[in-house]
């Protein structure tokens, strides 16, 4: 076992933080029909327009989402501009993103592990998954997991699977019971005045027509053209499975129609620094076939958070490593493990 502490007088790790959204409370009975006609939906503010997943390109078509919650459900209403609305996948838990789809990702406890994915196409076909760790950790995905009690509906302004006209847009409305996200029986996990890590993705394909039937477009060699990945909070790479880069959704107890914003806690900057170091450790191991054991092996440049000195602890052990940083803001200790899991310890 190797143990060492470092005082690091570093360059500032200034980077763009993920997007934020305030989901307000509703006491209205919500009809899940895809139309979003309730007063609560009218009052709810949409997210910022989606952007390409790398955060650099404006998508061809606009996408926004609204969110609400009550004591039983969290609600989503997505609007997607689309001149040709089509889909052919009808079996639940098939690979829905082989059609144009809308996707929801949720990490309730903000540690990047044990998170949820929901994909829905224009036929209202659902793929729901429970993911124990991000795919970068080569762990199994629970594809047979079902979100019991989930409700969803599609509303189309146009005609489905009809190439003879030009469509306007399609809506996806989803209600997910909070009990789906319980870690133990009977847990009260309604996140009132708390935040979750959330992201939304829209997969969109160029299409071709064969006998007036839509399908994904192929190149001259018969290979599918790559899809477009449009998201709410960009990850910077073509990989949505980086929960540390997802957005922040704050569940306000104020009723919908209230005007308020959410400020990301400063300790989240400590976690972002830890994930930078996590990625550097992975890169170091790939190159050297061993874990770095000193800070200089991970970064030649010193590191700071908001110009404050960071005390970093690096511990190597038989199966991996831990990197710990005490927050300069709250004095809480944050630890990242070799599998990317964040552990938070009170001061």
C-alpha angles and dihedrals in degrees: 000000000000123000129180139153126214134193105212122198095191147173113268113268093220111168136146111279122223121269123270136215134184114220110200130210121258128196092187121110105248121217108209100216103123093248100098094211097147119111089241092061090047090055096043116100117232123234122256113282114280118258134199110285092249089055096236109090134061111233122240092241132035124248131184136167134206125201135199136165143197132180092285110029144032111218132209130188116185124188118199124184109219131159093199115039114190144147140164107181111105105160118094116244095019117130096284096182088072080081125049103278149166119237135197124198122190132184105176099185098040099231097114092242130098098022135156136238129194124184125185131179131200090274089060091247111157133214111186122182139178112213118197095193134359114277090253087076093057095234128150122265119224098231093166092059112114129203097227113213097018115149126199139168139180128218119189127198095203134019126304117237094355113125093184094084140038116250128212110211146311132230131213118199119189134179117191120187114235088227087072088070098048116129093200138018113285095002114159098227100157100136099221109173090356133102136237130198107246138167136180127209134189118199113202128181134198106242141212131202125231115176088345090303122127122232138154112287120252131203125236090279094054095255120136114251113242118269127243116246113205118178143175098232112025121227095202093238134061092266123095091187095088101103091180088070098047123113129266120247115192116201104217120200088215114102121255112278093050117124114228142127134216125233116208110238113253091236087071087072088061090055092049090054090050090053090051088055091045090056092046090053090052091050092047093052092048090054101037104025091233137074120261112255101190133047091240090061089057099041133005089200123073118246134224137172112221090338092302123127115254122213107209127192119199119192124181120195139170097281102030141305148282127221117195132189127182110222113246087209105050103006089235116143119239121194129190120198130209090265092055097253115147118220120192122202125189118244 
